[in-house]
Amino acid sequence: MDINILVDHEGRSLLHDAAASGVMMCCKTFLAMGADPNIPDNSGRFPLHWVATKADGTDCVGLFVGQPGVKVDEQDNNGQTPLHLACIHGLNAIAGHLLNARAMPNVYDNKGKSPGFYAVEANSVSCLQLLLSNRANVQAFDKSGHTMLWTALSQQRNECLDVLLKNSPNLFEEYGKSKDTPMHVSTEIGYVYGVRQLLSTVDASEVQMLTESANAKGHTALATAVHNAQPAVFQLLVDSGAAKTPQTADGDTLLHVAAKAELASSALVASIVDDCMVDVNKTNKAGLSALHIASGHDSFDTAVRVRLLVLHKASINQPDSEGKTALHHAALGGVIGALEALLELGADEKATFKDRTGQIMTPLQAAGKYSVQATIDFFAKR
């Protein structure tokens, strides 16, 4: 009887089952009986795929790769080779056996990922080192537009990051529509170790180039640190010599970015003014100062942002390009914390601006015209 015709409803042969269990004696016996190691099951996996996932399967893998004509780079229905699976599970001894059998490290699965991506995800430094020593492509992008370096940074894999940085990754590569660079990725999540290692990889003359690259939002690494309220990374970048006065395409300074940040950014306002010497009253292309933006942006630390800006000499009654003051912005946005802070600090509640219809209005009148009930109620209680 041909042993290869004995398969279950999943298309798995006796050899598949023995390999999936990692039972060496059974694998030897079935191979001796003529079992073919190059027949896939319904998932597209050969017996070698299954045994490559077993922590105790090293000897079995050695047995399989020693078989004449065995295929080590066949891809299953997910596009994954045995080497992919070994790296997914962080099994460096098995990965070593496969590489010694000439498995290719640059085969890409249905997600566009080579085994190296999974070695980083599994935080398997030993697997990663084996792959790189066998010429794994460290600069390859997967179908999501990411590289191994992005994976190491986004998942904060310190040791894998160190290994990758010694193997010539592209520190200026850009990811997808965001156009984030490795420095943006590290900065956004507050990965201090990652930022420090990226900075230490380049010469002093390249630090500004590394930190001044702008993403699709027009943010440099420093602006990204501010936008995502990462004070430790912000300070590290400033201390390393990052350009302190970047502006976005809209003319936003770091203070503008802090003013509109969704996360708590008040802790960074003083640092930006003191360390970066940003003009607190500078307006962007829309004619708005940081105080205008902060006053109209409702966040749980809005009142603190407003107070700090005024404390650092922001002009409390400065009109924007349409004539609106910070109090107008707070009133039209219904931002009660900003209203309270501005009035306590001496904002002129009788200041007026002319809207597009030609009507001249105080902050309260503007709130009434545009039915901002929170502001109307606030003034009614005063």
C-alpha positions as CSV (number, residue, x, y, z in Angstrom):
1,M,0.0,0.0,0.0
2,D,1.1,3.5,-0.8
3,I,1.4,5.3,2.5
4,N,0.9,8.7,0.8
5,I,-2.7,8.0,0.0
6,L,-3.7,7.8,3.7
7,V,-4.8,11.3,4.3
8,D,-7.5,12.8,6.6
9,H,-10.2,15.4,5.7
10,E,-7.6,18.2,6.0
11,G,-5.3,16.5,3.5
12,R,-2.8,15.6,6.2
13,S,-0.9,12.4,5.7
14,L,0.6,10.2,8.5
15,L,3.9,12.1,7.9
16,H,2.2,15.4,8.4
17,D,0.7,14.2,11.8
18,A,4.1,12.8,12.9
19,A,5.8,16.1,12.0
20,A,3.2,18.2,13.7
21,S,3.7,16.2,16.9
22,G,7.5,16.3,16.5
23,V,7.8,12.6,17.1
24,M,11.2,11.7,15.6
25,M,10.7,7.9,15.6
26,C,7.4,8.1,13.7
27,C,8.9,10.5,11.2
28,K,11.8,8.1,10.6
29,T,9.5,5.2,10.2
30,F,7.1,6.8,7.8
31,L,10.0,8.2,5.7
32,A,11.5,4.7,5.6
33,M,8.1,3.4,4.4
34,G,8.2,5.8,1.4
35,A,6.3,8.8,2.8
36,D,6.8,11.8,0.5
37,P,8.0,14.9,2.4
38,N,7.0,17.1,-0.5
39,I,3.3,16.6,-0.5
40,P,1.2,19.6,0.9
41,D,-2.0,19.3,3.0
42,N,-5.1,21.5,2.4
43,S,-3.4,24.5,4.0
44,G,-0.5,24.2,1.6
45,R,1.9,23.0,4.3
46,F,4.4,20.3,3.9
47,P,5.5,18.2,6.9
48,L,8.5,20.4,7.2
49,H,6.3,23.4,7.8
50,W,4.6,21.7,10.7
51,V,7.8,20.4,12.4
52,A,9.4,23.9,12.0
53,T,6.8,25.2,14.6
54,K,7.9,22.8,17.3
55,A,10.2,23.9,20.1
56,D,11.4,20.3,20.4
57,G,11.5,19.7,16.7
58,T,15.1,20.5,15.9
59,D,16.2,16.9,15.3
60,C,13.2,16.2,13.2
61,V,14.0,19.3,11.1
62,G,17.5,18.0,10.7
63,L,16.0,14.6,9.6
64,F,13.7,16.3,7.0
65,V,16.3,18.6,5.5
66,G,18.6,15.6,5.1
67,Q,16.2,13.9,2.8
68,P,17.2,13.9,-0.9
69,G,15.1,16.4,-2.9
70,V,13.3,17.8,0.1
71,K,11.9,21.3,-0.7
72,V,12.8,23.8,2.0
73,D,11.3,27.0,0.4
74,E,7.8,25.9,-0.4
75,Q,5.1,28.4,0.6
76,D,1.8,27.5,2.3
77,N,-1.5,29.2,1.6
78,N,-0.3,32.2,3.6
79,G,2.8,32.4,1.5
80,Q,4.9,31.3,4.4
81,T,7.9,28.9,4.2
82,P,9.2,26.7,7.1
83,L,11.7,29.5,7.8
84,H,8.9,32.0,8.3
85,L,7.3,29.6,10.8
86,A,10.5,29.0,12.7
87,C,11.0,32.7,13.1
88,I,7.4,33.4,14.1
89,H,8.0,31.0,17.0
90,G,11.5,32.3,17.7
91,L,13.1,28.9,17.1
92,N,16.7,29.8,16.2
93,A,18.1,26.3,16.1
94,I,15.4,25.3,13.6
95,A,16.0,28.4,11.6
96,G,19.7,27.5,11.6
97,H,19.0,24.1,10.2
98,L,16.9,25.5,7.5
99,L,19.4,28.1,6.5
100,N,22.2,25.5,6.4
101,A,19.9,23.6,4.0
102,R,19.9,26.8,1.8
103,A,16.5,28.1,2.8
104,M,16.2,31.6,1.3
105,P,15.8,34.4,3.9
106,N,14.2,36.8,1.4
107,V,11.0,35.0,0.5
108,Y,7.9,37.2,1.1
109,D,4.5,35.9,2.4
110,N,1.1,37.2,1.5
111,K,1.6,40.2,3.7
112,G,4.9,41.0,2.0
113,K,6.9,39.9,5.0
114,S,10.1,38.0,5.0
115,P,11.1,35.8,7.9
116,G,13.1,38.7,9.4
117,F,9.9,40.7,10.1
118,Y,8.7,37.8,12.2
119,A,12.0,37.4,14.0
120,V,11.7,41.0,15.1
121,E,8.1,40.6,16.1
122,A,9.0,37.5,18.2
123,N,11.9,39.5,19.6
124,S,14.2,36.7,18.6
125,V,17.6,38.3,18.3
126,S,19.3,35.0,17.5
127,C,16.9,34.3,14.6
128,L,17.4,37.8,13.3
129,Q,21.2,37.5,13.4
130,L,21.1,34.2,11.5
131,L,19.0,35.8,8.8
132,L,21.1,38.9,8.4
133,S,24.3,36.8,8.3
134,N,22.6,35.0,5.4
135,R,22.0,38.3,3.5
136,A,18.4,39.0,4.6
137,N,17.3,42.3,3.0
138,V,17.0,44.7,5.9
139,Q,15.5,47.5,3.7
140,A,12.6,45.5,2.2
141,F,9.1,46.9,2.7
142,D,6.0,44.8,3.4
143,K,2.6,45.4,1.8
144,S,1.7,47.8,4.7
145,G,4.7,49.9,3.7
146,H,6.8,49.0,6.7
147,T,10.3,47.5,7.2
148,M,12.0,45.5,9.9
149,L,13.3,48.7,11.3
150,W,9.8,50.1,11.6
151,T,8.8,46.8,13.4
152,A,11.6,47.1,15.9
153,L,10.9,50.7,16.6
154,S,7.1,50.5,16.8
155,Q,7.3,47.4,19.1
156,Q,10.2,48.8,21.1
157,R,12.5,45.7,20.5
158,N,15.7,47.1,21.9
159,E,18.1,44.2,21.1
160,C,16.7,43.6,17.6
161,L,16.9,47.4,17.0
162,D,20.6,47.3,17.9
163,V,21.2,44.4,15.5
164,L,19.4,46.1,12.7
165,L,21.3,49.4,13.1
166,K,24.5,47.5,12.6
167,N,23.3,46.2,9.3
168,S,22.8,49.4,7.2
169,P,19.1,50.1,7.4
170,N,17.8,53.3,5.7
171,L,17.4,55.8,8.5
172,F,15.5,58.1,6.2
173,E,13.0,55.6,4.8
174,E,9.4,56.8,4.7
175,Y,6.3,54.7,5.7
176,G,3.1,54.8,3.7
177,K,0.8,57.8,3.5
178,S,2.0,59.2,6.8
179,K,5.6,59.7,5.4
180,D,6.9,59.0,8.9
181,T,10.6,58.3,9.1
182,P,12.1,56.0,11.8
183,M,12.7,59.1,13.9
184,H,9.0,60.0,13.7
185,V,7.9,56.5,14.7
186,S,10.2,56.5,17.8
187,T,9.2,60.0,18.8
188,E,5.5,59.5,18.4
189,I,5.4,56.6,20.9
190,G,8.0,58.2,23.3
191,Y,10.5,55.4,22.6
192,V,13.5,57.2,24.2
193,Y,15.9,54.3,23.7
194,G,15.0,54.2,20.0
195,V,15.5,57.9,19.5
196,R,18.8,57.7,21.3
197,Q,20.1,54.8,19.2
198,L,19.0,56.4,16.0
199,L,20.9,59.6,16.9
200,S,24.0,57.7,17.9
201,T,24.1,55.9,14.6
202,V,24.7,59.0,12.5
203,D,27.6,61.5,12.6
204,A,27.1,64.8,14.4
205,S,26.8,66.5,11.0
206,E,23.8,64.3,10.1
207,V,21.8,64.9,13.3
208,Q,19.8,67.8,11.9
209,M,19.1,66.0,8.7
210,L,17.8,63.1,10.7
211,T,15.6,65.3,12.9
212,E,14.5,67.8,10.3
213,S,12.8,65.4,7.9
214,A,9.1,66.3,7.8
215,N,6.2,63.8,7.5
216,A,2.9,64.3,5.6
217,K,1.6,66.6,8.4
218,G,4.7,68.7,7.9
219,H,5.9,67.7,11.4
220,T,9.6,67.2,12.2
221,A,10.6,64.8,15.0
222,L,10.5,67.7,17.5
223,A,7.0,68.7,16.4
224,T,5.9,65.1,16.6
225,A,7.2,65.0,20.2
226,V,5.1,68.0,21.0
227,H,2.0,66.8,19.1
228,N,2.1,63.5,21.0
229,A,3.1,65.1,24.4
230,Q,6.4,63.3,24.8
231,P,8.5,65.6,27.0
232,A,11.4,63.1,27.5
233,V,11.9,62.7,23.8
234,F,11.4,66.4,23.2
235,Q,14.3,67.2,25.7
236,L,16.5,64.5,24.2
237,L,16.0,66.0,20.7
238,V,16.7,69.5,21.9
239,D,19.8,68.4,23.7
240,S,21.0,66.6,20.6
241,G,20.9,69.7,18.5
242,A,17.6,69.3,16.6
243,A,16.4,72.4,14.9
244,K,14.4,74.4,17.5
245,T,12.3,76.6,15.2
246,P,10.7,74.3,12.7
247,Q,7.5,75.4,11.0
248,T,4.9,73.3,9.2
249,A,3.6,74.1,5.7
250,D,0.8,76.1,7.5
251,G,3.3,78.2,9.3
252,D,2.7,76.5,12.7
253,T,5.5,76.8,15.2
254,L,6.1,74.3,18.0
255,L,3.8,76.4,20.2
256,H,1.0,76.1,17.6
257,V,1.4,72.4,17.5
258,A,1.3,72.2,21.3
259,A,-1.8,74.4,21.4
260,K,-3.8,72.1,19.1
261,A,-2.4,68.7,20.5
262,E,-5.1,66.2,21.5
263,L,-2.9,64.9,24.3
264,A,-1.9,66.9,27.4
265,S,0.8,69.3,26.1
266,S,0.9,72.0,28.7
267,A,4.1,70.5,30.3
268,L,5.8,71.3,27.0
269,V,4.7,74.9,26.6
270,A,7.3,76.3,29.0
271,S,10.1,74.1,27.5
272,I,9.3,75.3,24.0
273,V,9.4,79.0,25.0
274,D,12.5,78.6,27.2
275,D,14.5,76.0,25.3
276,C,13.5,76.8,21.7
277,M,13.1,80.6,22.0
278,V,9.9,80.5,20.0
279,D,8.1,83.9,19.7
280,V,4.9,83.3,21.8
281,N,2.9,85.8,19.7
282,K,4.0,84.6,16.2
283,T,1.0,83.9,14.0
284,N,0.7,81.1,11.4
285,K,-0.5,81.5,7.8
286,A,-4.1,81.7,9.0
287,G,-3.2,84.6,11.2
288,L,-3.6,82.6,14.5
289,S,-1.3,82.7,17.5
290,A,-0.8,79.7,19.8
291,L,-3.1,81.5,22.3
292,H,-5.9,81.8,19.7
293,I,-5.6,78.1,18.9
294,A,-5.3,76.9,22.6
295,S,-8.3,79.0,23.6
296,G,-10.6,77.5,21.0
297,H,-9.3,73.9,21.5
298,D,-11.2,72.0,24.2
299,S,-8.9,69.7,26.0
300,F,-8.7,68.7,29.6
301,D,-5.6,70.8,30.1
302,T,-6.8,73.8,28.0
303,A,-6.9,76.1,30.9
304,V,-3.3,75.3,31.9
305,R,-2.1,75.8,28.3
306,V,-3.8,79.2,28.2
307,R,-2.4,80.3,31.6
308,L,1.1,79.2,30.6
309,L,1.0,81.0,27.3
310,V,-0.1,84.3,29.0
311,L,2.5,83.8,31.7
312,H,5.1,83.6,29.0
313,K,3.9,87.0,27.6
314,A,1.3,85.9,25.0
315,S,-0.7,89.0,24.1
316,I,-4.1,88.2,25.7
317,N,-6.1,90.7,23.5
318,Q,-4.2,90.3,20.3
319,P,-6.6,90.0,17.4
320,D,-6.2,87.4,14.7
321,S,-6.4,88.1,11.0
322,E,-10.2,88.3,11.2
323,G,-10.1,90.5,14.3
324,K,-11.0,87.8,16.8
325,T,-9.3,87.7,20.2
326,A,-8.5,84.6,22.2
327,L,-11.7,85.2,24.1
328,H,-13.7,85.2,20.9
329,H,-12.2,81.8,20.0
330,A,-13.0,80.4,23.4
331,A,-16.6,81.8,23.2
332,L,-17.2,80.4,19.7
333,G,-15.7,77.1,20.7
334,G,-17.7,76.8,24.0
335,V,-14.4,76.2,25.8
336,I,-15.3,77.0,29.3
337,G,-11.9,76.3,30.8
338,A,-10.3,78.8,28.4
339,L,-13.1,81.4,29.1
340,E,-12.5,81.2,32.8
341,A,-8.7,81.4,32.5
342,L,-8.8,84.3,30.0
343,L,-11.2,86.4,32.0
344,E,-9.3,85.8,35.2
345,L,-6.1,86.9,33.4
346,G,-7.7,90.2,32.2
347,A,-9.0,89.5,28.7
348,D,-11.3,92.2,27.4
349,E,-14.8,90.8,27.2
350,K,-16.0,93.9,25.3
351,A,-13.4,93.5,22.5
352,T,-15.2,93.3,19.1
353,F,-14.6,91.9,15.7
354,K,-16.6,92.2,12.4
355,D,-17.8,88.9,10.9
356,R,-18.3,88.3,7.2
357,T,-21.8,89.8,7.3
358,G,-20.4,93.0,8.6
359,Q,-21.8,92.5,12.1
360,I,-19.6,93.8,15.0
361,M,-19.7,91.5,18.0
362,T,-18.2,90.9,21.4
363,P,-17.4,87.3,22.4
364,L,-20.9,86.9,24.1
365,Q,-22.7,88.4,21.1
366,A,-20.8,86.0,18.8
367,A,-21.8,83.1,20.9
368,G,-25.4,84.2,20.8
369,K,-25.4,84.7,17.0
370,Y,-23.9,81.2,16.4
371,S,-26.0,79.6,19.3
372,V,-23.0,78.4,21.4
373,Q,-25.2,77.4,24.4
374,A,-22.3,76.5,26.7
375,T,-20.8,80.0,26.4
376,I,-24.3,81.7,26.7
377,D,-24.9,79.8,29.9
378,F,-21.4,80.6,31.2
379,F,-21.9,84.3,30.9
380,A,-25.4,84.1,32.3
381,K,-24.0,82.7,35.5
382,R,-21.3,85.4,35.9
